[in-house]
Amino acid sequence: MRLGIVGTGSISLRGLLPHLTMADVQDRVRVVALCDPVLDRAQAAAAKFGVPAAHPDLASMLDAGGLDAVSIATPIGLHYEQAVTAVEAGLHVHLNKTMTTTVAEANDLIARARDRGVKLVASPGELINPRLQRIKELVGSGALGRPTWAVTGATFGRYHEEEASARLGDDPLTNVNPAWYFRKPGGGPLYDMTVYGLHALTAVVGPARRVTALSGVRISEREFRGERLPTDMDDQTMIIVDFGDAFFAHVYGVAAGSLPDLGRPLIFGTEGTINGATLNGEVIDYPGRDVAETYGYTYALPHVVGDHRGMEEAHVFEDVMQLVDWITDDTPTVATAEHARHVIDIFESAYRSAATGQVQELTTTF
C-alpha cells in the first residue's frame, strides 16, 4: 500500500514516520510522499526517513499521483476538508484523532467514502487493545454487577509545549509550534486528549443518549519559547453523559490537574470497580499483559512487535496498520468512522449545552 502523510508535525515525526519506515513493514506499506505548508520541514522529514517526495500541500501531492491512501496528521480543524479532498480523489484515509470537529462533517465524510468505495479508519482505535477487549467482556459478563457510573478525562498541562523531541530544538524537525492546540476549530483538551478515554468508555458500555456540560477558557494565554500563545478554544469542560437507565458518566477535559490513579476507563458497579488495568484492585489478565507491563498500555497492540515496542505513539502506527490490513486482506477494523462520529457528537453537544444551558440529545450511534 502506497501511503502519503499529510502534515509533518509532532505526531508524524514522533510516531507515524519512525514506525512506518521500519524495515519490517515495507512488505505491507510504503510511505512514498509527505506534504506540509512548512516545506523545509517536509523536505527534512523526507530526507531523514527516506521518503521519495515532499510537497508543500495536499493538492500537489495528489497531483503527483502514485498513492493508494493517506494518513491525515494535521491540526484537527483541517481534517474534514483534507479528508474530503483525498476521498474524492479515490484514496483510502486514516484520520488521526479526532476525525472531524462536527457531526455534520463526519456524516458528510462517511457518506462520501461510501459513495466512492473507499475505506476510513479513525483514531483512536481503543478497542483494538486486548486489555480493553477483556474489560468489555468482564463488564458484559456481570463482573461489576450492575454498572452505576463512570469517569474518564484528561488534562492539557504543558504536555504539548514540552514535547522535547518535536518542540524545543532549532531545526525544522524539532521546532514545531504547538499554537493550534489552543485555537478554534479543533483545539482544546477534549478533541486532543479526552477523546482516548471517551472512545474507551463508549467501546465498553455502548453509545450514549444525551449530555449536559459547563465549559470555558481558564488559561487565556500560554507561553512557548518566549512567544505568547492565545487560547480561544475552551480548555475547561465538564460533561455529564447519560447512557440511559440512570447510568451516567463524568467526562472532563481541563487545563491542569487530574484525578489520582485514573486509568481508562474507570467504571463503578454494584459489585466492584474497574480502574485502568485492575478489577477490584486485582490486575486483569489478558493476552499481551506481560508486554504492556514492560513497555506500556499501548504496546500490546497486534502490530506493535519487535523494535516497535518502546517507540513513541505506537497506537497511531497500529491504527494505520488496521487500514493496511483492511485494504490488502479485507480485514475489517473496530476503529470505525461511526464510533469516532459518536464521540464527536458528545463533544459537540457538550459545547452546545454549555452555550445554551440545555441538555442536548445525541443524534448518532455506532
Phi, psi and chi 1 to 4 in degrees:
 res  aa     phi    psi   chi1   chi2   chi3   chi4
   1 MET       -  125.9 -168.6 -174.2   86.4      -
   2 ARG   -91.9  116.4  -61.1  168.2  -61.7  174.5
   3 LEU  -111.7  135.0 -179.2   70.3      -      -
   4 GLY  -107.9  142.8      -      -      -      -
   5 ILE  -111.1  125.1  -65.0  179.1      -      -
   6 VAL   -98.1  106.2 -173.6      -      -      -
   7 GLY   103.8  127.0      -      -      -      -
   8 THR  -120.8   47.8   53.9      -      -      -
   9 GLY   -88.5 -155.7      -      -      -      -
  10 SER   -57.8  -46.4  177.1      -      -      -
  11 ILE   -66.7  -34.6 -163.8   67.0      -      -
  12 SER   -71.5  -44.0  -68.8      -      -      -
  13 LEU   -71.0  -34.5  -63.2  173.1      -      -
  14 ARG   -92.7  -24.0  -64.4 -176.6  -58.2  111.1
  15 GLY  -124.2  -65.0      -      -      -      -
  16 LEU   -60.3  -54.5  -70.2  169.7      -      -
  17 LEU   -68.3  -45.2  -75.7  164.5      -      -
  18 PRO   -58.0  -41.9  -27.3   36.6      -      -
  19 HIS   -74.0  -47.4  -73.8  -77.6      -      -
  20 LEU   -77.8   -9.5  -68.7  167.0      -      -
  21 THR  -103.8    8.3   56.5      -      -      -
  22 MET   -73.8  151.2  -72.4  178.4   62.9      -
  23 ALA   -61.8  -31.3      -      -      -      -
  24 ASP   -73.1   -9.4   66.9  -29.3      -      -
  25 VAL  -112.9    2.4  -62.1      -      -      -
  26 GLN   -68.5  -19.4  -61.8  -51.7  -66.9      -
  27 ASP   -78.7   -8.7   61.3  -29.2      -      -
  28 ARG  -112.9  -38.4  -56.9  -80.0  -65.8  166.9
  29 VAL  -149.5  140.9   56.9      -      -      -
  30 ARG  -127.8  128.2  -61.4  -80.7 -179.6   96.8
  31 VAL   -80.8  114.3 -179.2      -      -      -
  32 VAL  -111.4   -9.9  -62.4      -      -      -
  33 ALA  -159.9  149.9      -      -      -      -
  34 LEU  -129.2  155.2  -50.7  173.7      -      -
  35 CYS  -144.5  147.4   69.1      -      -      -
  36 ASP  -164.9  138.6 -163.6  -66.1      -      -
  37 PRO   -63.6  -22.8   20.8  -32.0      -      -
  38 VAL   -86.6   85.9 -176.5      -      -      -
  39 LEU   -61.3  -36.3 -177.4   57.3      -      -
  40 ASP   -65.7  -27.1   60.3  -13.4      -      -
  41 ARG   -70.3  -45.5  178.2  170.7  -65.5  132.4
  42 ALA   -60.7  -41.9      -      -      -      -
  43 GLN   -66.8  -40.6  -68.6  169.4  -27.2      -
  44 ALA   -66.7  -39.2      -      -      -      -
  45 ALA   -66.1  -41.1      -      -      -      -
  46 ALA   -61.2  -42.6      -      -      -      -
  47 ALA   -65.2  -42.6      -      -      -      -
  48 LYS   -66.4  -39.4  178.0  176.9  179.6  178.0
  49 PHE  -105.3    7.1  -67.5  102.1      -      -
  50 GLY    70.8   34.4      -      -      -      -
  51 VAL   -90.8  131.8  177.8      -      -      -
  52 PRO   -64.6  -31.2  -23.0   32.7      -      -
  53 ALA  -137.5  145.2      -      -      -      -
  54 ALA  -131.2  136.9      -      -      -      -
  55 HIS  -131.0  157.3  -57.7  -83.9      -      -
  56 PRO   -81.8  -14.1   29.5  -35.3      -      -
  57 ASP  -160.5  168.9   51.3   48.5      -      -
  58 LEU   -65.3  -38.8  176.6   58.3      -      -
  59 ALA   -59.3  -45.8      -      -      -      -
  60 SER   -69.8  -32.0   57.7      -      -      -
  61 MET   -66.9  -40.6 -173.8  168.6   79.4      -
  62 LEU   -70.4  -37.7  -63.8 -178.5      -      -
  63 ASP   -61.4  -31.5  -73.1  -15.7      -      -
  64 ALA   -70.1  -21.5      -      -      -      -
  65 GLY    74.0 -172.0      -      -      -      -
  66 GLY    79.9   21.4      -      -      -      -
  67 LEU  -117.8  146.5  -64.4  175.0      -      -
  68 ASP  -104.7  -28.7  -58.2  -55.1      -      -
  69 ALA  -157.2  163.0      -      -      -      -
  70 VAL  -131.9  151.9  -65.0      -      -      -
  71 SER  -109.9  122.9  175.7      -      -      -
  72 ILE   -94.9  112.6  -64.3  179.6      -      -
  73 ALA  -126.4   43.8      -      -      -      -
  74 THR  -105.9  175.3   54.0      -      -      -
  75 PRO   -52.1  142.4  -32.0   38.7      -      -
  76 ILE   -57.8  -35.0  -66.9  166.6      -      -
  77 GLY   -64.3  -14.8      -      -      -      -
  78 LEU   -95.5  -10.5  -57.4  176.2      -      -
  79 HIS   -58.2  -47.1  -74.2 -174.5      -      -
  80 TYR   -60.0  -54.6  166.9   68.0      -      -
  81 GLU   -59.3  -42.6  179.7 -179.0   -6.9      -
  82 GLN   -70.5  -37.6  -68.1  170.2  -21.6      -
  83 ALA   -66.6  -40.2      -      -      -      -
  84 VAL   -60.5  -44.1  165.1      -      -      -
  85 THR   -59.5  -44.0  -61.1      -      -      -
  86 ALA   -67.9  -43.5      -      -      -      -
  87 VAL   -62.2  -43.6  164.2      -      -      -
  88 GLU   -66.7  -20.3  -68.9  -59.3  -39.3      -
  89 ALA   -85.2    2.0      -      -      -      -
  90 GLY    84.0   20.3      -      -      -      -
  91 LEU  -100.4  146.2  -60.1 -179.2      -      -
  92 HIS   -72.8  153.8  -53.1  -74.4      -      -
  93 VAL  -136.5  130.5  178.6      -      -      -
  94 HIS  -103.8  130.0  162.1 -108.7      -      -
  95 LEU  -112.4  122.4  -69.8  119.2      -      -
  96 ASN   -65.5  158.6  -73.7  -87.3      -      -
  97 LYS   -66.6  148.2   51.0   80.6 -175.8  172.8
  98 THR   -88.9  151.3  -64.8      -      -      -
  99 MET   -54.6  -52.7 -177.7  175.1   73.3      -
 100 THR  -141.9 -176.4   63.2      -      -      -
 101 THR  -104.9  -14.4   60.3      -      -      -
 102 THR  -135.8  157.1   69.5      -      -      -
 103 VAL   -65.0  -39.4  171.9      -      -      -
 104 ALA   -58.9  -42.9      -      -      -      -
 105 GLU   -62.6  -44.6  -68.5  172.7  -14.8      -
 106 ALA   -63.1  -43.8      -      -      -      -
 107 ASN   -59.2  -46.2  -76.1  -22.5      -      -
 108 ASP   -64.4  -42.4 -178.5   63.7      -      -
 109 LEU   -65.1  -43.8 -177.9   57.1      -      -
 110 ILE   -62.2  -42.6  -69.6  168.6      -      -
 111 ALA   -65.1  -42.3      -      -      -      -
 112 ARG   -63.2  -42.5  -72.5  173.6 -174.9  -93.3
 113 ALA   -63.4  -40.7      -      -      -      -
 114 ARG   -63.0  -44.2 -178.7  179.7   60.3 -114.5
 115 ASP   -66.3  -33.9  -67.8  -15.4      -      -
 116 ARG   -87.9   -8.3  -66.3  -72.5  -66.8  174.4
 117 GLY    71.6   31.5      -      -      -      -
 118 VAL  -114.0  162.5  -61.9      -      -      -
 119 LYS  -102.7  144.5  -63.7  173.9  171.4   59.5
 120 LEU  -119.5  129.9  -62.3  177.4      -      -
 121 VAL  -119.5  130.8  168.2      -      -      -
 122 ALA  -118.2  123.1      -      -      -      -
 123 SER   -75.3  154.1  -71.0      -      -      -
 124 PRO   -93.4  132.1   32.3  -32.8      -      -
 125 GLY   -82.3   66.9      -      -      -      -
 126 GLU   -59.9  -38.5  -73.4  -71.3  -51.9      -
 127 LEU   -74.2   -7.0 -164.1   54.5      -      -
 128 ILE   -65.3  -27.3  -57.8  165.8      -      -
 129 ASN   -70.9  128.3 -164.9  -67.6      -      -
 130 PRO   -63.6  -26.0   19.3  -30.8      -      -
 131 ARG   -66.6  -43.5 -172.4  175.7   89.5 -171.9
 132 LEU   -69.4  -34.5 -163.5   66.8      -      -
 133 GLN   -58.9  -42.4  -67.5  173.8   14.8      -
 134 ARG   -66.9  -39.2  178.9   59.1 -179.1  147.1
 135 ILE   -62.6  -41.4  -71.5  171.6      -      -
 136 LYS   -60.1  -42.1 -177.0  177.3  175.2   67.5
 137 GLU   -62.3  -44.7  -68.6  173.0   -3.1      -
 138 LEU   -62.2  -46.3  -72.3  168.3      -      -
 139 VAL   -63.9  -41.9  173.2      -      -      -
 140 GLY   -65.7  -29.0      -      -      -      -
 141 SER   -88.8    0.4   66.3      -      -      -
 142 GLY    92.0   18.2      -      -      -      -
 143 ALA   -63.2  -25.2      -      -      -      -
 144 LEU   -96.8    6.1  -64.8 -177.3      -      -
 145 GLY    70.2 -130.3      -      -      -      -
 146 ARG   -96.9  114.7 -172.8  166.1  176.8   78.7
 147 PRO   -57.1  139.5  -25.8   35.7      -      -
 148 THR  -114.6  -44.6   53.1      -      -      -
 149 TRP  -162.3  171.2   68.8  -67.8      -      -
 150 ALA  -148.7  162.8      -      -      -      -
 151 VAL  -138.2  138.9 -178.0      -      -      -
 152 THR  -154.1  156.1 -168.6      -      -      -
 153 GLY   171.9 -178.5      -      -      -      -
 154 ALA  -155.8  160.8      -      -      -      -
 155 THR  -125.2  141.5  178.4      -      -      -
 156 PHE   -66.2  -49.1 -109.7  163.9      -      -
 157 GLY    53.3 -140.6      -      -      -      -
 158 ARG  -118.5   29.5  -73.6 -171.5   54.9   82.8
 159 TYR   -54.4  -50.0  172.3   76.1      -      -
 160 HIS   -72.0  -35.9  -70.8  -60.7      -      -
 161 GLU   -67.5  -22.3  -64.1   98.5  -45.9      -
 162 GLU  -114.5   18.6  -64.3  173.4   -5.2      -
 163 GLU   -69.2   93.2  -71.8  173.3  -54.9      -
 164 ALA   -58.3  -40.7      -      -      -      -
 165 SER   -70.8  -19.1   61.6      -      -      -
 166 ALA  -117.4  -14.0      -      -      -      -
 167 ARG  -116.8  -30.9  -49.6  -73.4 -176.9 -163.9
 168 LEU  -106.6   12.0  -55.9 -179.3      -      -
 169 GLY   -97.0 -167.4      -      -      -      -
 170 ASP  -120.9    5.3  -63.6  -41.9      -      -
 171 ASP  -115.0  168.3   62.6   83.7      -      -
 172 PRO   -58.2  -24.8  -25.0   34.6      -      -
 173 LEU   -86.9   -8.2  -61.0 -177.2      -      -
 174 THR  -131.0   13.2   61.4      -      -      -
 175 ASN  -124.3   36.1   65.9   -1.9      -      -
 176 VAL   -70.9  122.7 -175.8      -      -      -
 177 ASN   -78.2  131.3 -170.5  -60.8      -      -
 178 PRO   -92.1   16.5   36.0  -36.1      -      -
 179 ALA   -56.6  -33.0      -      -      -      -
 180 TRP   -64.2  -25.6   77.1  -94.6      -      -
 181 TYR   -61.2  -17.9  -72.9  101.3      -      -
 182 PHE  -111.0    9.4  -43.2  118.2      -      -
 183 ARG  -121.3  158.9  -53.9  -56.2  -55.8  -86.8
 184 LYS   -83.8  151.2  -64.2  178.4  179.8  179.0
 185 PRO   -87.5  155.0   33.8  -34.6      -      -
 186 GLY    96.9  -10.3      -      -      -      -
 187 GLY   -81.1 -172.7      -      -      -      -
 188 GLY    92.4  158.0      -      -      -      -
 189 PRO   -70.1  -23.4   22.4  -32.6      -      -
 190 LEU   -63.6  -59.5  -68.2 -171.7      -      -
 191 TYR   -63.9  -29.9  -70.1  121.2      -      -
 192 ASP   -89.7  -39.2  178.5   46.3      -      -
 193 MET  -126.8  -46.6  -67.5  179.5  169.5      -
 194 THR   -61.1  -23.3  -56.1      -      -      -
 195 VAL   -53.9  -34.3   60.7      -      -      -
 196 TYR   -64.5  -54.0  -68.9  102.3      -      -
 197 GLY   -64.4  -35.7      -      -      -      -
 198 LEU   -72.4  -37.2 -169.2   53.9      -      -
 199 HIS   -59.2  -44.4  -97.3  -94.2      -      -
 200 ALA   -64.2  -46.6      -      -      -      -
 201 LEU   -62.4  -48.1  179.4   61.5      -      -
 202 THR   -67.8  -29.8   51.3      -      -      -
 203 ALA   -61.8  -34.9      -      -      -      -
 204 VAL   -82.5  -47.8  171.1      -      -      -
 205 VAL  -103.0   -9.1  -56.7      -      -      -
 206 GLY    98.9  179.8      -      -      -      -
 207 PRO   -70.1  152.5   21.8  -30.9      -      -
 208 ALA   -93.1  170.9      -      -      -      -
 209 ARG  -113.4  -38.0  -62.9 -175.2 -178.7 -179.4
 210 ARG  -159.4  164.7   58.4 -178.0 -172.4  158.6
 211 VAL  -142.0  157.4  -57.0      -      -      -
 212 THR  -139.7  150.0 -172.7      -      -      -
 213 ALA  -157.5  160.2      -      -      -      -
 214 LEU  -121.5  143.4  -61.9  171.4      -      -
 215 SER  -157.5  150.2 -170.8      -      -      -
 216 GLY  -178.8 -176.8      -      -      -      -
 217 VAL  -101.2  122.0  174.7      -      -      -
 218 ARG   -98.7  -40.8 -178.4   62.5  175.2  164.4
 219 ILE  -112.2  105.1  -60.3  176.5      -      -
 220 SER   -79.6  -13.8   60.6      -      -      -
 221 GLU  -152.1  140.4 -169.0  176.6   64.3      -
 222 ARG  -122.1  159.5  -72.0  171.5  171.7  -95.1
 223 GLU  -112.2  133.8 -174.4  -84.8  -25.4      -
 224 PHE  -139.3  108.5  174.8   70.3      -      -
 225 ARG    52.7   43.1  -56.4 -177.4   68.1  170.4
 226 GLY    85.5   -4.2      -      -      -      -
 227 GLU  -100.3  142.0 -179.8 -179.1   -4.9      -
 228 ARG   -92.9  123.2  -52.7  -51.9  -63.5 -178.7
 229 LEU  -107.3  113.6  -55.2 -179.7      -      -
 230 PRO   -71.7  147.3   25.7  -32.9      -      -
 231 THR  -109.2  113.1  -59.7      -      -      -
 232 ASP  -117.1   -4.7   62.3   23.1      -      -
 233 MET   -96.5  137.3 -174.3   65.2  175.8      -
 234 ASP   -52.1  132.8  -69.4    2.3      -      -
 235 ASP  -115.3    7.4   61.9    1.2      -      -
 236 GLN  -137.3  110.0  -67.5  -89.7  100.0      -
 237 THR  -138.4  127.4  -53.2      -      -      -
 238 MET  -117.8  124.2  -59.6  -74.4 -174.5      -
 239 ILE  -123.3  137.7  -46.9  170.4      -      -
 240 ILE  -105.2  121.6  -60.8  -61.8      -      -
 241 VAL  -107.0  128.0 -178.3      -      -      -
 242 ASP  -102.5  115.3  179.5    2.0      -      -
 243 PHE   -93.3    0.7  -72.4   89.3      -      -
 244 GLY    98.1  153.2      -      -      -      -
 245 ASP    57.0   36.9 -160.7   20.8      -      -
 246 ALA    62.3   27.7      -      -      -      -
 247 PHE  -100.5  116.1  178.1   64.4      -      -
 248 PHE  -120.5  158.8  -54.3  125.7      -      -
 249 ALA  -134.9  144.5      -      -      -      -
 250 HIS   -98.5  119.4  171.5 -147.4      -      -
 251 VAL  -121.3  130.0  177.5      -      -      -
 252 TYR  -136.3  151.6   66.5   90.3      -      -
 253 GLY  -138.2  116.5      -      -      -      -
 254 VAL  -132.1  165.3  -65.4      -      -      -
 255 ALA   -74.2  -33.9      -      -      -      -
 256 ALA  -161.0  151.7      -      -      -      -
 257 GLY    88.3  142.0      -      -      -      -
 258 SER  -148.6  162.7   62.2      -      -      -
 259 LEU   -69.7  144.8  -64.6  175.0      -      -
 260 PRO   -69.8  142.4   24.9  -33.8      -      -
 261 ASP    55.2   32.4  -57.7  -40.0      -      -
 262 LEU   -87.9  109.9  177.1   60.8      -      -
 263 GLY   -93.9 -176.4      -      -      -      -
 264 ARG  -119.8  124.3   48.1 -177.0 -158.2 -104.5
 265 PRO   -97.3  172.5   33.8  -33.8      -      -
 266 LEU  -116.3  109.4  171.1   55.0      -      -
 267 ILE  -126.9  127.7  -52.3  173.8      -      -
 268 PHE  -102.7  149.1  -58.9   96.7      -      -
 269 GLY  -145.4  176.6      -      -      -      -
 270 THR   -67.7  -17.3   56.3      -      -      -
 271 GLU  -126.5   15.3  -63.6  179.9   19.5      -
 272 GLY   163.2 -175.1      -      -      -      -
 273 THR  -140.4  133.9  -59.6      -      -      -
 274 ILE  -105.0  122.3  -72.9  174.9      -      -
 275 ASN  -130.8  104.2 -173.0    0.9      -      -
 276 GLY    62.9 -112.6      -      -      -      -
 277 ALA   -98.4   11.1      -      -      -      -
 278 THR  -124.3  148.8   65.3      -      -      -
 279 LEU  -118.5  114.6  168.7   61.3      -      -
 280 ASN    52.6   39.8  -64.2  -27.2      -      -
 281 GLY    83.3   -7.4      -      -      -      -
 282 GLU  -100.0  137.2  -61.4  -66.8  -33.2      -
 283 VAL   -65.2  132.0  175.3      -      -      -
 284 ILE   -78.2  133.0  -63.2  167.8      -      -
 285 ASP   -92.9  143.3 -163.7   21.8      -      -
 286 TYR  -164.5  159.9   56.7   92.5      -      -
 287 PRO   -60.1  128.7  -23.5   33.6      -      -
 288 GLY    89.3    6.8      -      -      -      -
 289 ARG   -58.5  -40.4  171.5 -172.9  157.0 -167.6
 290 ASP   -62.8  -38.3   56.5  -24.8      -      -
 291 VAL   -66.3  -45.3  173.5      -      -      -
 292 ALA   -62.2  -39.3      -      -      -      -
 293 GLU   -70.4  -25.8  -70.7  178.0  -16.6      -
 294 THR   -83.3  -45.0  -59.5      -      -      -
 295 TYR  -107.6  -29.0  -65.0   97.5      -      -
 296 GLY   132.7  164.0      -      -      -      -
 297 TYR   -52.9  -42.4  170.4   63.3      -      -
 298 THR   -82.7   -2.6   62.2      -      -      -
 299 TYR   -91.4    4.0  -66.2   95.5      -      -
 300 ALA   -94.5    8.0      -      -      -      -
 301 LEU   -68.3  151.9  -66.8  164.7      -      -
 302 PRO   -62.0  -34.0   14.1  -27.6      -      -
 303 HIS   -92.8   -5.5  -68.3   89.9      -      -
 304 VAL   -90.0   87.6 -177.9      -      -      -
 305 VAL  -128.7  165.8  -61.7      -      -      -
 306 GLY    55.3 -131.4      -      -      -      -
 307 ASP   -69.8  -11.4  -70.1  -19.9      -      -
 308 HIS   -68.0  -25.2  -66.4  -80.0      -      -
 309 ARG   -70.8  130.7  -68.7  174.7  178.7  165.8
 310 GLY    93.2  -13.7      -      -      -      -
 311 MET   -80.1  155.7  -65.3  171.5   57.4      -
 312 GLU   -68.3  152.6  -67.9 -174.6   81.3      -
 313 GLU    55.1   42.1  -54.0  -69.4  -10.7      -
 314 ALA   -63.2  -30.3      -      -      -      -
 315 HIS   -66.8  -30.4   59.7  -72.4      -      -
 316 VAL   -70.6  -43.1  179.2      -      -      -
 317 PHE   -55.7  -44.5  161.7   65.7      -      -
 318 GLU   -59.0  -43.4  176.4   62.9   43.0      -
 319 ASP   -63.1  -38.6  -67.3  -16.9      -      -
 320 VAL   -64.8  -41.2  174.1      -      -      -
 321 MET   -66.5  -26.3  -65.3  -52.8  -64.8      -
 322 GLN   -62.6  -40.6  -65.9  -75.1  -47.3      -
 323 LEU   -66.4  -41.8  179.9   61.6      -      -
 324 VAL   -57.1  -48.5  173.3      -      -      -
 325 ASP   -63.7  -38.6  -73.3   -7.7      -      -
 326 TRP   -65.8  -39.4 -164.8    7.9      -      -
 327 ILE   -73.2  -46.9  -66.8  169.5      -      -
 328 THR   -86.1  -31.9   58.5      -      -      -
 329 ASP  -117.1   -0.8  -58.0  -26.8      -      -
 330 ASP    59.3   36.5 -159.3   28.5      -      -
 331 THR   -94.8  110.7  -56.2      -      -      -
 332 PRO   -69.2  165.2   25.0  -32.6      -      -
 333 THR  -125.8  155.5  179.7      -      -      -
 334 VAL   -86.4   -6.4  -64.0      -      -      -
 335 ALA   -83.6   67.3      -      -      -      -
 336 THR   -90.3  154.9   65.8      -      -      -
 337 ALA   -66.6  -30.6      -      -      -      -
 338 GLU   -67.6  -39.3  -71.1   76.6   15.2      -
 339 HIS   -66.0  -44.7 -169.5 -179.9      -      -
 340 ALA   -59.0  -40.0      -      -      -      -
 341 ARG   -62.0  -37.9  175.7  179.0   58.6 -172.3
 342 HIS   -66.9  -40.5 -174.2   66.2      -      -
 343 VAL   -64.3  -40.8  170.7      -      -      -
 344 ILE   -59.9  -39.7  -67.5  161.2      -      -
 345 ASP   -59.3  -41.9 -166.7    1.4      -      -
 346 ILE   -63.5  -45.7  -66.5  172.3      -      -
 347 PHE   -64.4  -50.7  -69.5  158.6      -      -
 348 GLU   -61.5  -41.5 -175.4 -175.3   13.7      -
 349 SER   -67.5  -33.3  -63.0      -      -      -
 350 ALA   -64.0  -45.5      -      -      -      -
 351 TYR   -61.8  -38.6  -70.9  130.4      -      -
 352 ARG   -68.0  -38.2 -169.0  164.8   54.8 -113.3
 353 SER   -63.2  -43.6  172.7      -      -      -
 354 ALA   -62.7  -35.4      -      -      -      -
 355 ALA   -75.0  -31.7      -      -      -      -
 356 THR  -103.6  -18.9   63.6      -      -      -
 357 GLY    75.1   17.2      -      -      -      -
 358 GLN  -121.0  147.1  -62.3  177.6  -19.7      -
 359 VAL   -63.2  139.6  173.7      -      -      -
 360 GLN  -114.7  128.7  -61.7  -66.2  -51.9      -
 361 GLU   -80.0  134.7  -59.2  -71.9  -27.1      -
 362 LEU   -81.2  150.3  -57.4  177.4      -      -
 363 THR  -112.2   -2.1   61.8      -      -      -
 364 THR  -121.1  165.2   63.7      -      -      -
 365 THR  -147.8 -176.3 -172.2      -      -      -
 366 PHE  -156.3      -   65.8   97.5      -      -
